[in-house]
Every structure is written in C-alpha cells, then in structure tokens.
Amino acid sequence: MIELPVISAQETKKRKPDWLRVKLPIGPEYTKVRRLVDEHKLHTICESGNCPNMGECWGAGTATFMILGNVCTRSCSFCAVATGRPTEYDTEEPSRVAEAIKLMGVKHAVITSVNRDELKDRGAEIWYQTVVQTKALSPDTTIETLIPDTKGNWDALYHMIDGGQEVVSHNMETVGRLYRMVRPQAKYDRSLEQLKRIREAGKRTKSGIMLGVGETHEEVFKAMDDLANHGLMILTLGQYLQAYQNAFGSSRVYPPGYLCHV
C-alpha cells in the first residue's frame, strides 16, 4: 500500500498550485452554451455548484443540466447549491432541456437534479419526461442521469429511471462513518440499497466518492467492497478543494488532485 503524505490545512493554504488560477470564460463554444442556458431558462450544476471548471467545460461545449429547480431540500456540507424550501415545479422544463441538448449536439448528455423531498414522487415525473423527451429529439445521444436519494420511495425510483437513459448514477459521496457530517439527511445503507435496485432494474450503475474529508484507506476499501456487493458497475474517486478542519472535523488534507476520476 502506498502511504500518502498528510498535509496540515495551514500548510495547504500557503501553497496554491498554478492550475487553481481559473481563466475567464471566453470563446464561441462558451458563448453558445451560455446563450442556450439563458434562452431556455435552465439551471446547471456548473453554475449552482460554483464549479471553478465551468469556463473550461462550457468552452468545450459541455454542461451538466440540473432539473427541478435551483433550491435543494438537503443541506449536504460539501455542496454549494442553495438549501431551502423549493417553490419551482416547471412542467415545461423537460422540453426546454431536450431542445437545448439537441441544439448543443452532444453525444453524451448528463442530467442531475436537486433533492425534492417535499414532493410525493420526489420529482420522478419531471425526471421521466426529461429523459423521454430528450431521447425523442436526440435518439443517438446517450444519457447519464445523476439522481438524488429517493428516501426509500422505490416506486418513485423506478419511474425516475424508466425513461430510457443508458447510465444511472447515484453518488455515495463518502464512507459510512462520515455520513452524519457530509450527508446529514441521507443514510449509507439506503443509498447502497438504491444502487442495488437500479442495477436489478437492468441499468448501468455508477457512483462516486470524494476523498480527503477525514476517511481512512480501510474505510474507502470497505465502501468499495460494499458497492461491489450491491452490483455497482462504475466508480469514480474524486476530490473537492481542500477540506478544512472546521468544516469536516478533521485536519487531514491530501495534496490537491492526488486521486481524481479513477
């Protein structure tokens, strides 16, 4: 096993890598995506999550659309999306997302959403219509849906994933021990069960774990085993910007980008 260095938060603050300096978004592709998002009144996780790579991705003509509004009913500690009581429920949103994806001409579309725990169907109908209408306009485009936790509403889950998407992703985000801090309204075992049911429904399953928030190597390996035992097919390991002690209760900070999208 490779031993990775542990760097204090104070040391990390002093060293800012060159790649952290983000260039201003420019270029025709960025302008095209910007126009489509604005004209179709769409949300993207790129904007709502304050992603520093937005200019680079939009400049390459790609974006991850976020449906069901811009306010989430969850308060995950790592996420920059606004938390609150959502008021938006737009039945015309699926057609606008589908039209934007067609105009972008992307080969692989990624769609995600906020959590809508206040809705009886957790937003499943909007999910279903978005995928179905996107497929109708862009039949050759593959679709990856990054779906939220349905809180054990399995009928909602099955409707959510029944639109014809090729990949269904649900991120575990972290190891079981850290769920109360990182995903306070979620449950580790429930997310595993959701992924298992998605796989049993015949879908290609995907999940992700972020590293550097206080987990041990053994806990990561345990999470990998748990996911494999629940039928997961694709796993990504990534990292957000540096974790602070006051945010996650840990002073362990790994070097930036030490393991990303494996």
C-alpha positions in Angstrom: 0.0 0.0 0.0 1.3 3.5 -0.9 1.5 5.8 2.1 0.3 9.3 1.1 1.6 12.3 2.9 -0.7 14.1 5.3 -0.6 17.9 5.0 -2.0 20.4 7.5 -4.6 22.9 6.5 -2.1 25.7 7.3 0.5 24.3 5.0 -2.0 23.8 2.2 -3.2 27.4 2.5 0.3 28.6 1.8 0.7 26.6 -1.4 -1.6 27.4 -4.3 -1.0 25.3 -7.4 -0.9 27.1 -10.8 -3.8 25.1 -12.1 -6.0 26.7 -9.4 -6.0 30.0 -11.3 -9.0 29.8 -13.5 -9.1 31.7 -16.8 -12.0 33.9 -17.6 -14.5 32.0 -19.8 -14.2 33.1 -23.4 -14.7 31.6 -26.9 -17.6 30.7 -29.3 -18.5 27.4 -27.6 -18.8 29.1 -24.2 -20.9 31.8 -25.7 -23.1 29.2 -27.3 -23.7 27.3 -24.1 -24.3 30.5 -22.2 -26.9 31.6 -24.7 -28.7 28.3 -24.7 -28.8 28.1 -20.9 -30.2 31.7 -20.7 -32.6 31.5 -23.5 -34.1 28.2 -22.3 -34.2 29.4 -18.6 -32.2 26.3 -17.5 -30.2 25.6 -14.4 -26.8 23.9 -14.5 -24.9 22.3 -11.6 -21.9 24.1 -13.1 -23.3 27.5 -12.0 -25.3 26.4 -8.9 -22.4 24.5 -7.5 -19.9 27.3 -8.2 -17.7 25.0 -10.2 -14.3 26.6 -11.0 -14.1 24.5 -14.2 -17.3 25.9 -15.7 -15.4 28.0 -18.2 -13.3 25.1 -19.4 -16.2 22.7 -19.8 -18.6 25.2 -21.4 -15.7 26.3 -23.7 -15.6 22.6 -24.8 -19.4 22.7 -25.5 -20.4 20.6 -22.5 -22.6 21.3 -19.5 -24.5 19.3 -16.8 -28.1 20.3 -16.7 -29.8 20.5 -13.3 -33.6 20.0 -13.3 -36.3 20.5 -10.7 -35.2 24.0 -9.7 -32.3 25.6 -8.0 -33.1 25.0 -4.3 -32.4 21.7 -2.6 -34.2 20.3 0.4 -30.9 18.8 1.7 -28.0 20.5 3.4 -25.0 18.4 2.5 -21.9 20.0 3.9 -19.8 19.8 0.7 -22.4 21.3 -1.7 -22.8 25.0 -2.7 -26.3 24.6 -4.1 -28.8 26.7 -2.1 -30.8 24.8 0.7 -34.3 25.7 1.5 -38.0 25.2 0.6 -38.3 24.9 -3.2 -41.2 26.7 -4.9 -40.3 25.8 -8.6 -42.1 23.0 -10.3 -42.0 23.6 -14.1 -43.7 21.0 -16.2 -42.3 22.7 -19.3 -38.7 22.2 -18.1 -38.3 18.7 -19.8 -39.0 20.1 -23.2 -36.6 23.0 -22.8 -33.8 20.7 -21.6 -34.4 18.4 -24.5 -34.3 21.2 -27.0 -31.1 22.6 -25.5 -29.4 19.2 -25.7 -30.4 18.9 -29.3 -29.1 22.3 -30.2 -25.8 21.5 -28.4 -25.4 18.3 -30.5 -23.7 16.5 -27.6 -23.0 12.7 -27.9 -23.4 12.1 -24.2 -25.7 14.2 -22.0 -25.5 14.4 -18.2 -28.5 15.5 -16.2 -28.8 15.9 -12.5 -31.2 17.5 -10.0 -31.7 18.9 -6.6 -33.4 16.8 -3.9 -37.2 17.4 -3.8 -38.1 15.6 -0.6 -41.3 17.6 -0.3 -42.8 16.1 -3.4 -44.6 12.8 -3.1 -42.9 11.4 -6.2 -39.5 13.1 -5.3 -39.7 14.7 -8.8 -39.8 11.4 -10.7 -42.3 12.6 -13.3 -40.1 15.5 -14.3 -37.1 13.2 -14.4 -39.0 10.7 -16.6 -40.3 13.3 -19.0 -36.9 15.0 -19.4 -35.3 11.7 -20.4 -38.1 10.6 -22.7 -38.3 14.0 -24.5 -34.5 14.2 -24.8 -34.5 10.8 -26.4 -37.3 11.8 -28.8 -35.3 14.8 -30.1 -31.8 13.3 -29.9 -32.2 9.5 -30.3 -28.4 9.0 -30.9 -27.4 10.8 -27.7 -26.6 8.7 -24.7 -27.9 10.0 -21.4 -26.4 9.7 -17.9 -28.7 10.7 -15.1 -27.2 11.6 -11.7 -30.2 11.1 -9.5 -30.9 12.0 -5.8 -31.8 9.8 -2.9 -35.5 8.9 -3.0 -35.7 8.3 0.7 -36.7 4.7 0.1 -39.6 5.6 -2.2 -38.9 2.8 -4.6 -41.9 3.4 -6.8 -40.5 6.9 -7.4 -37.1 5.5 -8.1 -38.4 3.0 -10.7 -40.3 5.8 -12.5 -37.3 8.1 -12.3 -35.0 5.6 -14.1 -37.6 4.3 -16.7 -37.2 6.9 -19.4 -34.5 5.1 -21.4 -31.3 6.5 -20.0 -28.1 4.4 -20.5 -26.4 5.2 -17.2 -28.0 5.9 -13.8 -25.7 7.4 -11.2 -26.2 8.0 -7.5 -23.2 9.3 -5.5 -22.3 7.8 -2.2 -20.1 10.8 -1.6 -18.2 9.4 1.4 -17.7 6.5 3.7 -20.3 5.3 6.2 -18.7 6.8 9.3 -18.8 10.3 7.9 -22.4 10.4 6.6 -23.7 12.4 9.5 -21.3 15.2 8.8 -21.2 15.0 5.0 -24.8 13.9 4.1 -26.8 14.5 7.3 -30.2 13.7 5.7 -29.0 10.6 3.9 -28.3 7.1 5.0 -25.4 5.0 3.9 -27.3 1.7 3.7 -30.2 3.3 2.0 -28.0 4.7 -0.8 -26.5 1.2 -1.2 -30.0 -0.3 -1.5 -30.9 2.3 -4.1 -27.9 1.4 -6.3 -28.7 -2.3 -5.9 -32.3 -1.7 -7.1 -31.1 0.4 -10.0 -28.8 -2.5 -11.1 -31.5 -5.1 -10.6 -33.7 -3.0 -12.9 -31.2 -3.6 -15.7 -29.4 -0.2 -15.7 -25.7 0.5 -15.9 -24.9 1.8 -12.4 -22.4 4.5 -11.4 -21.4 6.2 -8.1 -18.7 8.5 -6.8 -16.8 9.0 -3.6 -14.9 12.2 -2.7 -11.6 11.8 -0.8 -9.8 14.0 1.7 -12.5 14.7 4.3 -11.1 12.5 7.1 -11.7 8.9 5.8 -9.1 6.2 6.2 -7.8 4.0 3.5 -9.5 1.0 5.1 -12.8 2.8 5.1 -12.5 3.6 1.4 -11.7 0.0 0.6 -14.7 -1.1 2.8 -17.0 1.3 0.8 -15.7 -0.1 -2.5 -16.5 -3.7 -1.3 -20.0 -2.6 -0.2 -20.6 -1.0 -3.6 -19.3 -4.1 -5.5 -21.5 -6.3 -3.3 -24.5 -4.2 -4.3 -23.8 -4.6 -8.0 -22.1 -1.3 -8.8 -20.5 -1.2 -12.3 -18.6 2.2 -12.4 -17.0 4.0 -9.5 -15.2 7.4 -9.6 -12.9 8.7 -6.9 -12.5 12.4 -6.8 -11.7 15.4 -4.7 -13.1 18.8 -4.0 -11.0 21.8 -3.0 -9.2 21.4 0.3 -11.2 20.2 3.3 -11.0 22.5 6.4 -10.9 21.3 10.0 -13.9 23.5 10.9 -16.0 22.1 8.1 -15.4 18.4 8.5 -13.9 18.0 11.9 -10.6 16.7 10.5 -7.3 18.3 9.8 -6.3 15.6 7.3 -5.9 17.2 3.9 -4.5 15.3 1.0 -2.4 17.0 -1.8 -4.7 18.6 -4.4 -5.6 16.1 -7.1 -3.8 13.2 -5.6 -6.5 10.9 -6.9 -9.2 12.1 -9.2 -11.7 10.4 -11.5 -10.2 6.9 -11.4 
